[in-house]
Amino acid sequence: MDSISPLDHAFHALGNGTRRAIIRFLEKEEELPAGEIAGHFASAVPTISKHLKVLQAAGLVTVRKEGRIRYYALVPGGLAPARSWMERHQKLWSGNLDRLADYLDEQDI
């Protein structure tokens, strides 16, 4: 995924419910060890580790290694590019829908 933009990485990471749930856990804590994160899921630990690597590659989490334990934390502002993209498109769609509503009102539909 080297040629993929940071925005593509972010949306890829957010496209999975398990990864979004991991983000929710990390929102509540400053930092969590991988084992504790994995304990919240029915998936195997290696599966959760892969999800954490995707989140890290997308710039959404950081990892700190202490001995054999890896601690994960959210990157402040990591979702900013995705949020900015969505806000721009929300304004576009809201404006288009408002114009459609006005047109329909004019047509008495």
C-alpha positions in Angstrom: 0.0 0.0 0.0 3.0 2.3 -0.5 1.6 4.2 -3.4 -1.7 4.8 -1.6 -2.4 8.3 -0.1 -2.7 8.8 3.7 -6.4 9.5 3.1 -6.8 6.1 1.4 -5.0 4.5 4.3 -7.3 6.2 6.8 -10.5 5.2 5.0 -9.2 1.6 4.6 -8.5 1.4 8.3 -11.9 2.9 9.2 -13.7 0.5 6.8 -13.5 -2.3 9.3 -15.8 -2.5 12.4 -13.1 -4.2 14.5 -10.7 -1.4 13.8 -13.3 1.2 14.6 -14.0 -0.6 17.9 -10.3 -0.5 18.7 -10.3 3.2 18.2 -13.3 3.5 20.6 -11.3 1.6 23.2 -8.3 3.8 22.8 -10.5 7.0 23.0 -11.2 6.0 26.6 -7.6 5.3 27.6 -4.4 7.1 27.1 -2.6 3.9 26.1 -3.4 0.2 26.1 -1.3 -2.9 25.8 -2.1 -5.0 22.7 -3.2 -8.0 24.9 -5.7 -5.9 26.8 -7.2 -4.6 23.5 -7.3 -8.1 22.1 -9.1 -9.3 25.3 -12.2 -7.3 24.3 -12.7 -9.3 21.1 -13.5 -12.9 20.2 -10.9 -12.8 17.5 -7.4 -14.4 18.0 -4.6 -12.1 19.3 -2.7 -12.3 15.9 -5.9 -11.1 14.2 -6.1 -8.1 16.5 -2.4 -7.5 16.0 -3.0 -7.3 12.3 -5.8 -4.7 12.8 -3.4 -2.7 15.0 -0.8 -2.7 12.3 -3.3 -1.4 9.8 -4.3 1.4 12.2 -0.6 2.2 12.7 0.1 2.2 9.0 -2.8 4.7 8.5 -1.2 7.0 11.1 -4.2 6.6 13.5 -2.3 4.9 16.4 1.2 4.8 17.7 3.0 1.9 19.3 5.5 2.0 22.1 7.4 -1.2 23.0 8.3 -2.0 26.5 10.1 -5.3 26.8 7.8 -7.8 25.0 4.7 -5.6 25.4 3.4 -3.2 22.8 1.3 -0.3 24.0 -1.0 1.5 21.6 -2.3 5.0 21.7 -4.4 7.2 19.4 -2.5 9.8 17.3 -3.9 13.2 18.1 -5.4 14.6 14.9 -4.9 11.3 13.1 -8.4 11.4 11.7 -8.1 15.1 10.7 -7.5 14.4 6.9 -10.5 12.0 6.8 -12.7 14.4 8.8 -11.7 17.3 6.5 -12.6 15.3 3.4 -15.9 14.3 4.8 -16.8 17.9 5.9 -16.1 19.2 2.4 -18.3 16.6 0.9 -21.0 17.0 3.5 -21.2 20.7 2.6 -21.4 19.8 -1.1 -24.2 17.2 -0.6 -26.1 19.4 1.8 -26.1 22.3 -0.7 -27.2 20.0 -3.5 -30.0 18.5 -1.4 -31.1 22.0 -0.4 -31.2 23.1 -4.0 -33.2 20.0 -4.9 -35.7 20.7 -2.2 -36.1 24.3 -3.4 -36.6 23.0 -7.0 -39.2 20.5 -5.9 -41.0 23.2 -3.9 -41.0 25.4 -7.0 -42.4 22.5 -9.1 -45.1 21.9 -6.5 -44.1 18.2 -6.4 
